[in-house]
Amino acid sequence: MTQNIYDDPEFFRGYSQMSRSIGGLDAAPEWPALQALLPPTHGLNVVDLGCGYGWFSRWASEHGAANVLGLDVSEKMLERARETTSAVNIRYERADLEQLDLSACSFDLAYSSLALHYIKDLSGLFANVYAALKPGSHFVFSIEHPIFMAPRNPGWLIDNEGRKRWPLDSYQMEGERVTNWLAEGVIKQHRTVGTLLNTLIAAGFSIRHVNEWGPSDADVAAQPALAEERERPMMMLVAVQR
């Protein structure tokens, strides 16, 4: 079973104070680029994998989706999602994405935001998502960039000229990485860019677009702390089609 770190009280307390937890999609600087990868959602049956607070589920409903299923392993996340959702065409269910059980050819769009780097059996998940999508349907997701997931501890180093550098640690060695982000012992699954994309291809998907996201000048002007994200990509945005 996927580590359910989001139900850890310390982790959830820290997560709930993050700007994107408070402001939702509008507070996620990568959202405009991720949104651009989405097909028109009017009339679609949508599954939101790792739905968290339900921000995207509600956005899809507001933009014409016929039905939205939000799945998450965390009861605390689902409780918050239900508290802030009134749309009758959104349903939230607890589910471990490692053991996904969806009806075949039942969705037009699968979406996931910053959840897939927790998944150990990613090939199994991709196979399940592929089977659950109708032919021609789309799968759009964001994931922590493999470069971001393979830093040397403690991360940033300062070079001789006072510039920040992000040294890599065993990038080619895939598998479990344990970090202390918001709480101790957070388990993430590191794999290379090649492995990620080839796993999608092996599942049957056609890759439409890959964005190694970085902030624009406008993003940095609005949030100066984002400037360090130009030193290395923090996340990847990927759009594929069944």
C-alpha positions in Angstrom: 0.0 0.0 0.0 1.2 3.5 -0.8 2.5 5.4 2.3 -0.3 7.4 3.7 1.8 10.3 4.9 -0.9 12.9 4.4 -2.9 11.4 7.3 0.1 12.0 9.6 -1.0 14.9 11.8 2.4 16.7 11.6 2.6 16.3 7.8 -1.1 17.4 7.3 -0.6 20.4 9.6 2.4 21.6 7.5 0.7 20.8 4.2 -2.5 22.7 5.1 -0.4 25.9 5.6 1.2 25.8 2.2 0.1 28.5 -0.3 -1.3 26.0 -2.8 -3.3 24.4 0.0 -4.8 27.7 0.9 -5.2 29.3 -2.6 -5.8 26.2 -4.7 -5.0 26.1 -8.4 -4.5 29.9 -8.6 -1.7 29.6 -6.1 0.1 26.8 -8.0 2.5 28.6 -10.4 2.6 25.6 -12.8 -1.2 25.5 -13.2 -1.5 27.7 -16.3 1.0 25.4 -18.1 -0.8 22.3 -16.8 -4.2 23.7 -17.8 -2.9 24.3 -21.3 -2.4 20.5 -21.7 -6.0 19.7 -20.8 -8.6 18.9 -23.5 -11.9 20.8 -23.3 -13.7 19.2 -20.3 -17.3 19.9 -21.3 -19.3 16.6 -21.1 -16.3 14.5 -20.0 -16.1 11.8 -17.4 -13.1 12.7 -15.3 -11.0 10.8 -12.7 -8.7 12.9 -10.4 -5.9 10.6 -9.1 -4.7 11.8 -5.8 -7.3 14.5 -5.6 -6.2 16.0 -2.3 -8.5 18.9 -1.3 -10.5 18.5 -4.5 -9.3 21.7 -6.2 -9.1 20.2 -9.7 -12.2 18.1 -9.2 -14.2 21.2 -8.6 -12.5 23.1 -11.5 -13.4 20.3 -13.9 -17.0 20.3 -12.6 -17.2 24.1 -13.0 -15.9 23.8 -16.6 -18.6 21.4 -17.7 -17.4 17.9 -16.8 -20.3 15.5 -16.7 -19.0 13.5 -13.8 -15.9 13.7 -11.7 -14.4 11.0 -9.5 -11.8 12.1 -7.0 -9.6 9.4 -5.5 -7.2 9.7 -2.6 -5.6 7.4 0.0 -5.8 10.1 2.7 -9.0 10.4 4.8 -7.9 13.8 6.0 -7.7 15.0 2.4 -11.0 13.5 1.4 -12.7 15.1 4.5 -11.4 18.5 3.5 -12.5 17.9 -0.2 -16.0 16.9 0.9 -16.3 19.9 3.2 -15.6 22.3 0.4 -17.5 20.6 -2.4 -21.2 21.2 -3.2 -21.4 20.0 -6.8 -23.6 16.9 -7.1 -21.6 15.6 -10.1 -18.4 15.1 -8.0 -17.8 11.9 -6.0 -14.9 11.3 -3.7 -13.7 7.9 -2.7 -10.8 6.5 -0.7 -8.4 4.5 -2.9 -4.8 3.4 -3.0 -3.5 4.2 -6.4 -1.2 1.2 -6.2 -4.4 -1.0 -6.2 -6.6 1.0 -8.6 -9.8 -0.7 -9.6 -11.7 1.3 -12.2 -14.2 0.1 -14.8 -12.8 -0.4 -18.3 -13.3 2.4 -20.9 -15.2 4.5 -18.4 -13.3 7.9 -18.4 -12.5 10.5 -21.0 -9.8 12.2 -18.9 -7.5 11.1 -16.1 -5.6 13.8 -14.2 -3.1 13.8 -11.4 -1.2 16.6 -9.6 2.1 15.8 -7.8 1.0 12.4 -6.6 2.7 9.9 -8.9 6.2 10.2 -7.4 4.8 8.3 -4.3 3.8 5.3 -6.5 6.1 2.3 -6.4 4.3 0.2 -9.0 4.0 2.9 -11.6 3.8 0.5 -14.5 0.7 -1.1 -12.9 -0.9 2.2 -12.3 -0.3 3.3 -15.9 -1.8 0.0 -17.2 -4.9 0.5 -15.0 -5.3 4.1 -16.2 -4.9 3.1 -19.8 -7.6 0.4 -19.4 -10.0 2.8 -17.6 -9.8 5.4 -20.4 -11.8 5.3 -23.6 -9.9 5.1 -26.9 -8.6 8.6 -27.8 -8.9 9.9 -24.2 -6.3 11.9 -22.4 -4.1 11.5 -19.3 -2.5 14.7 -18.0 -0.3 14.8 -14.9 2.4 16.7 -13.0 5.1 14.8 -11.1 8.3 15.9 -9.2 11.1 16.0 -11.7 13.6 13.2 -11.3 16.4 15.7 -11.0 14.6 17.3 -8.1 14.2 13.9 -6.5 17.9 13.1 -6.5 19.7 15.8 -4.6 22.6 15.3 -2.3 21.8 15.9 1.3 21.3 18.7 2.4 20.4 19.8 -1.1 21.7 23.2 -2.3 25.4 23.9 -2.3 27.1 27.3 -2.8 29.8 27.5 -5.3 33.0 29.6 -5.2 31.2 32.5 -6.7 28.3 32.4 -4.2 25.8 30.8 -6.6 23.4 28.1 -5.6 24.0 24.7 -7.2 21.8 21.5 -7.1 24.2 18.6 -7.0 22.8 15.2 -7.9 23.1 12.1 -5.9 23.1 8.7 -7.8 20.6 9.9 -10.4 20.8 6.6 -12.3 20.0 4.6 -9.2 16.3 4.2 -9.2 14.1 3.3 -6.3 13.0 4.5 -2.9 14.2 7.9 -1.6 13.4 9.0 1.9 13.1 12.7 2.6 12.1 14.9 5.6 9.6 17.2 3.9 7.0 18.5 6.4 7.5 15.3 8.4 10.3 12.8 8.8 10.4 9.6 6.7 8.5 10.7 3.6 9.0 8.0 1.0 9.1 8.9 -2.7 10.0 6.7 -5.7 12.8 8.0 -7.8 13.1 7.0 -11.5 14.8 8.6 -14.4 13.1 10.7 -17.1 13.7 7.9 -19.6 12.1 5.3 -17.3 9.0 7.5 -16.7 8.4 8.2 -20.3 9.1 4.6 -21.5 6.8 3.2 -18.8 4.0 5.3 -20.3 4.9 4.1 -23.8 5.0 0.5 -22.6 1.5 0.9 -21.2 0.2 1.9 -24.7 0.1 5.7 -24.4 1.2 8.1 -27.0 3.2 11.1 -25.6 1.7 14.4 -26.6 3.7 16.9 -24.6 6.4 17.1 -21.9 7.1 20.3 -20.0 10.1 20.4 -17.6 8.4 23.3 -15.9 10.2 26.4 -14.8 9.0 29.8 -13.7 8.6 32.7 -16.2 9.8 36.2 -15.5 6.3 37.1 -14.5 6.2 34.2 -12.0 9.4 35.3 -10.4 8.3 38.9 -10.2 5.1 37.8 -8.4 6.9 35.2 -6.2 10.7 36.0 -5.9 11.3 32.7 -4.1 10.6 30.9 -7.4 13.9 32.2 -8.8 15.8 29.2 -7.4 13.5 26.9 -9.5 15.5 28.1 -12.6 18.6 26.3 -11.3 16.9 22.9 -11.9 13.4 21.8 -12.9 11.2 21.0 -9.8 8.5 19.2 -11.7 7.5 17.7 -15.0 4.1 18.2 -16.7 3.1 15.4 -19.1 0.2 14.9 -21.4 -0.4 11.5 -23.1 -3.3 10.0 -25.1 -4.7 6.5 -25.2 
